[in-house]
C-alpha cells in the first residue's frame, strides 16, 4: 500500500511548497492537494516543485455535488470540475475527489438519489474526457446524502465505470456507525483511496468534522479496518487525513514526521478482528 499525505492534515499552515518538501523528506509516496489552495498557483512553479522533490499528486479535491442548488450553481460546479481536470492533467494527478452534499433540512427529497447519479454521470464524462477518474467519498454524518458505505457502493455500481470508485474514510466510517461487513462486500478495486485517522466515540449525529485524531490516539477500531483491507488484497493508497481546523500544537514538519510514524505502526500491526 502506498502512503499518502492529505493536505487537510496541514491545511492550517497554508504552505503548499513545504507540503511538497516534507512529503519527500519523510517518505510519503504522494500528496492529496486541495483545489482551493492551488487553483491560483502558478502551474509551472507547482510542477517544478513536485518534480524537484520527486513527489506525485494522488488526488485533487474536492467538489461537493450541487444536488439542491439552482442551474447557475450547477453550471459553476461543472466549470470547477473541468478546471480541476485541466490542473490534474498538468500535474499528472489521476483522481478528482467528489463528495455528497449535506441535506439542508431533515426531510429527504424524493429525487435526491437520481440527482446524485445524474450529476456524477455528467462529471464522470468530463473527467474521462481528460483521462481522469472520480474518487467518491462517503460521509458518515447523519445529514449527508450518501452516509453509508453500502450506499456508496450502490452509487458507483449504478454508474458501472472503472473510472469511478470510493474513498473510505475511517472517521466517517465510525462516525456513521457503519458495519464492517459493508466493506467486505466491495471489490478491492472499487476502493480508490483510504483516508486514515482516528477519533473519540460519540453519539451518532454528534460528531464534528474537525475532531479527527492521529491514528492510534483515538477510540476507533481502525486496526480492524486495516485487517479487512489486507484480507481483501487492497493494494491502493493509505492517505493520512487528520483535519483539525484549529491546527496543531507543533509545527508543520512534525505533522509529516509523526504522520509517517503513525502510518508505519498501523500498517505493521497484526491484530485479530474485534467483535
C-alpha positions as CSV (number, residue, x, y, z in Angstrom):
1,X,0.0,0.0,0.0
2,X,1.3,3.4,-0.9
3,X,1.4,6.0,1.9
4,X,0.0,9.4,1.1
5,X,-0.5,12.7,2.9
6,X,-3.8,14.6,2.6
7,X,-3.3,18.3,2.6
8,X,-6.2,18.6,5.0
9,X,-3.8,17.4,7.8
10,X,-1.7,20.5,7.3
11,X,-4.3,22.9,6.0
12,X,-3.9,25.3,8.9
13,X,-0.3,26.0,7.9
14,X,-1.3,27.1,4.3
15,X,2.1,26.3,2.7
16,X,2.0,24.2,-0.5
17,X,5.7,24.3,-1.1
18,X,6.5,23.0,2.4
19,X,3.9,20.3,2.0
20,X,5.7,19.0,-1.1
21,X,9.2,19.3,0.6
22,X,8.1,17.4,3.7
23,X,6.3,14.7,1.6
24,X,9.6,13.8,0.1
25,X,11.7,14.2,3.2
26,X,9.6,11.8,5.2
27,X,9.0,9.3,2.5
28,X,5.3,9.8,1.5
29,X,4.6,8.4,-1.9
30,X,2.1,11.1,-2.9
31,X,0.1,14.1,-1.7
32,X,-3.6,14.8,-2.0
33,X,-3.9,18.5,-2.8
34,X,-6.7,20.9,-2.1
35,X,-8.1,22.7,-5.1
36,X,-8.7,25.9,-3.2
37,X,-5.0,26.1,-2.2
38,X,-3.6,25.6,-5.7
39,X,-6.3,27.0,-8.1
40,X,-4.4,30.3,-8.4
41,X,-0.9,28.8,-8.0
42,X,1.5,29.2,-10.9
43,X,1.3,25.8,-12.6
44,X,4.9,25.9,-13.9
45,X,6.1,26.6,-10.3
46,X,4.0,23.8,-8.9
47,X,5.2,21.3,-11.5
48,X,8.8,22.3,-10.8
49,X,8.4,21.9,-7.1
50,X,6.8,18.4,-7.5
51,X,9.5,17.3,-9.9
52,X,12.4,18.7,-7.8
53,X,11.1,16.8,-4.7
54,X,10.1,13.6,-6.6
55,X,6.5,13.9,-5.3
56,X,3.4,12.9,-7.2
57,X,-0.1,14.1,-6.7
58,X,-2.5,11.3,-5.9
59,X,-5.8,13.2,-5.8
60,X,-7.2,16.7,-6.2
61,X,-10.2,17.7,-4.1
62,X,-12.9,18.4,-3.6
63,X,-16.3,19.1,-5.3
64,X,-19.5,18.9,-3.4
65,X,-22.4,17.7,-5.6
66,X,-24.8,20.6,-6.0
67,X,-27.9,18.5,-5.6
68,X,-30.0,21.2,-4.0
69,X,-28.7,24.1,-6.0
70,X,-30.1,26.1,-8.9
71,X,-29.0,26.0,-12.5
72,X,-26.3,28.7,-12.2
73,X,-24.7,26.9,-9.2
74,X,-24.7,23.6,-11.1
75,X,-23.1,25.3,-14.1
76,X,-20.5,26.8,-11.8
77,X,-19.6,23.4,-10.3
78,X,-19.4,21.9,-13.8
79,X,-16.8,24.5,-14.7
80,X,-15.0,23.8,-11.5
81,X,-14.8,20.1,-12.3
82,X,-13.4,21.0,-15.8
83,X,-10.8,23.3,-14.3
84,X,-9.8,20.7,-11.8
85,X,-9.3,18.2,-14.6
86,X,-7.2,20.6,-16.5
87,X,-5.0,21.1,-13.4
88,X,-4.9,17.4,-12.8
89,X,-3.6,16.8,-16.3
90,X,-0.9,19.4,-15.8
91,X,0.3,17.9,-12.6
92,X,-0.2,14.3,-13.6
93,X,-2.9,13.6,-11.0
94,X,-5.2,10.7,-11.6
95,X,-8.1,11.3,-9.2
96,X,-10.7,14.1,-8.7
97,X,-12.4,13.9,-5.3
98,X,-16.2,14.4,-5.2
99,X,-18.3,14.4,-2.1
100,X,-22.0,14.1,-1.5
101,X,-23.8,17.3,-0.1
102,X,-25.4,17.7,3.2
103,X,-29.2,18.0,3.4
104,X,-30.5,21.5,4.0
105,X,-33.3,20.0,6.0
106,X,-34.2,16.8,7.7
107,X,-36.6,15.5,5.1
108,X,-35.3,13.6,2.1
109,X,-36.1,15.0,-1.3
110,X,-37.6,12.2,-3.4
111,X,-35.4,12.9,-6.4
112,X,-32.2,13.1,-4.4
113,X,-30.8,9.7,-5.5
114,X,-31.5,10.3,-9.1
115,X,-30.0,13.8,-9.0
116,X,-26.8,12.4,-7.4
117,X,-26.4,9.8,-10.1
118,X,-27.2,12.4,-12.9
119,X,-24.5,14.8,-11.6
120,X,-21.9,12.1,-11.1
121,X,-22.6,10.8,-14.6
122,X,-22.0,14.2,-16.0
123,X,-18.8,14.8,-14.0
124,X,-17.6,11.4,-14.9
125,X,-17.9,12.1,-18.6
126,X,-15.9,15.3,-18.1
127,X,-13.2,13.5,-16.1
128,X,-12.9,10.7,-18.6
129,X,-12.6,13.3,-21.4
130,X,-9.4,14.4,-19.7
131,X,-8.3,10.8,-18.8
132,X,-9.0,11.3,-15.1
133,X,-11.1,9.3,-12.6
134,X,-13.6,10.3,-9.9
135,X,-13.0,9.3,-6.2
136,X,-16.3,9.5,-4.4
137,X,-16.1,9.9,-0.7
138,X,-18.8,8.5,1.6
139,X,-19.5,10.9,4.5
140,X,-20.7,9.4,7.8
141,X,-22.6,12.3,9.2
142,X,-26.3,11.9,9.7
143,X,-27.3,14.7,7.3
144,X,-25.1,13.6,4.4
145,X,-26.9,12.4,1.4
146,X,-24.7,9.3,1.0
147,X,-23.7,8.3,4.5
148,X,-23.1,4.6,4.5
149,X,-20.5,2.5,2.6
150,X,-23.3,0.4,1.2
151,X,-25.0,3.4,-0.3
152,X,-21.7,4.5,-1.8
153,X,-21.2,1.1,-3.4
154,X,-24.7,1.3,-4.9
155,X,-23.9,4.7,-6.4
156,X,-20.7,3.6,-8.2
157,X,-22.1,0.3,-9.3
158,X,-25.1,2.2,-10.9
159,X,-22.6,4.2,-12.9
160,X,-20.8,1.0,-13.8
161,X,-17.4,2.5,-14.8
162,X,-13.9,1.6,-13.8
163,X,-13.2,5.3,-13.7
164,X,-15.2,5.9,-10.5
165,X,-14.5,4.4,-7.1
166,X,-14.9,5.1,-3.4
167,X,-12.9,6.8,-0.7
168,X,-13.2,5.0,2.6
169,X,-12.5,7.5,5.4
170,X,-12.1,5.9,8.8
171,X,-13.5,8.8,10.8
172,X,-16.6,8.9,8.6
173,X,-17.0,5.2,8.8
174,X,-17.1,5.1,12.6
175,X,-19.0,8.4,13.0
176,X,-21.6,6.9,10.7
177,X,-21.9,3.7,12.8
178,X,-21.3,1.7,9.6
179,X,-20.9,-2.1,9.7
180,X,-17.5,-3.6,9.0
181,X,-19.3,-6.2,6.8
182,X,-20.2,-3.5,4.3
183,X,-16.5,-3.1,3.4
184,X,-16.2,-6.9,2.7
185,X,-19.0,-6.6,0.1
186,X,-16.8,-4.4,-2.0
187,X,-14.2,-5.5,-4.5
188,X,-10.7,-4.2,-3.7
189,X,-10.6,-2.2,-7.0
190,X,-13.8,-0.4,-6.1
191,X,-12.0,1.4,-3.3
192,X,-9.7,4.1,-4.8
193,X,-8.3,5.7,-1.6
194,X,-8.4,5.0,2.1
195,X,-8.3,8.0,4.5
196,X,-6.7,7.1,7.8
197,X,-7.5,8.9,11.0
198,X,-9.0,8.2,14.4
199,X,-11.4,9.8,16.9
200,X,-13.2,9.5,20.2
201,X,-16.5,7.7,20.3
202,X,-19.6,9.8,20.4
203,X,-23.4,9.6,19.8
204,X,-24.5,9.3,16.2
205,X,-25.2,12.8,14.9
206,X,-22.8,14.4,17.4
207,X,-19.5,14.0,15.5
208,X,-17.8,17.1,14.2
209,X,-15.7,17.3,11.1
210,X,-12.6,18.7,12.7
211,X,-12.3,16.3,15.7
212,X,-10.1,13.8,14.0
213,X,-7.2,12.4,15.9
214,X,-3.9,10.8,14.8
215,X,-4.1,7.0,14.1
216,X,-3.9,5.1,17.4
217,X,-4.7,8.1,19.6
218,X,-8.5,7.6,19.5
219,X,-11.0,5.0,20.4
220,X,-11.9,3.6,17.0
221,X,-11.0,0.0,16.0
222,X,-9.1,1.3,13.0
223,X,-6.8,-1.8,13.1
224,X,-9.8,-3.9,12.2
225,X,-10.4,-1.9,9.0
226,X,-6.8,-2.3,8.0
227,X,-7.0,-6.0,8.6
228,X,-10.1,-6.3,6.5
229,X,-8.4,-4.3,3.7
230,X,-5.4,-6.6,3.8
231,X,-7.7,-9.7,3.6
232,X,-9.4,-8.1,0.6
233,X,-6.0,-7.7,-1.0
234,X,-6.5,-4.0,-1.2
235,X,-3.3,-2.5,-2.7
236,X,-4.4,1.1,-3.1
237,X,-3.1,4.1,-1.2
238,X,-3.5,4.8,2.5
239,X,-3.7,8.5,3.0
240,X,-3.3,10.3,6.3
241,X,-6.2,12.9,6.8
242,X,-6.3,14.3,10.3
243,X,-8.1,17.5,9.6
244,X,-8.2,19.9,12.5
245,X,-9.5,23.4,11.9
246,X,-7.8,25.0,14.9
247,X,-4.4,23.5,13.9
248,X,-1.8,21.6,15.9
249,X,0.4,22.3,18.9
250,X,3.5,21.5,16.9
251,X,5.0,22.7,13.6
252,X,4.2,21.6,10.1
253,X,7.3,19.4,9.7
254,X,6.3,17.5,12.9
255,X,3.0,16.6,11.2
256,X,4.9,14.8,8.5
257,X,7.3,13.1,10.9
258,X,4.6,12.0,13.2
259,X,2.3,11.0,10.4
260,X,4.7,8.6,8.8
261,X,5.5,7.1,12.1
262,X,1.8,6.5,12.8
263,X,1.1,5.0,9.4
264,X,4.1,2.7,9.7
265,X,2.9,1.5,13.1
266,X,-0.7,1.0,11.8
267,X,0.3,-0.9,8.7
268,X,2.7,-3.2,10.5
269,X,0.2,-4.0,13.3
270,X,-1.2,-7.5,13.3
271,X,-4.5,-7.8,15.3
272,X,-7.4,-10.1,15.4
273,X,-10.7,-8.5,14.4
274,X,-12.6,-7.2,17.4
275,X,-16.3,-8.1,17.8
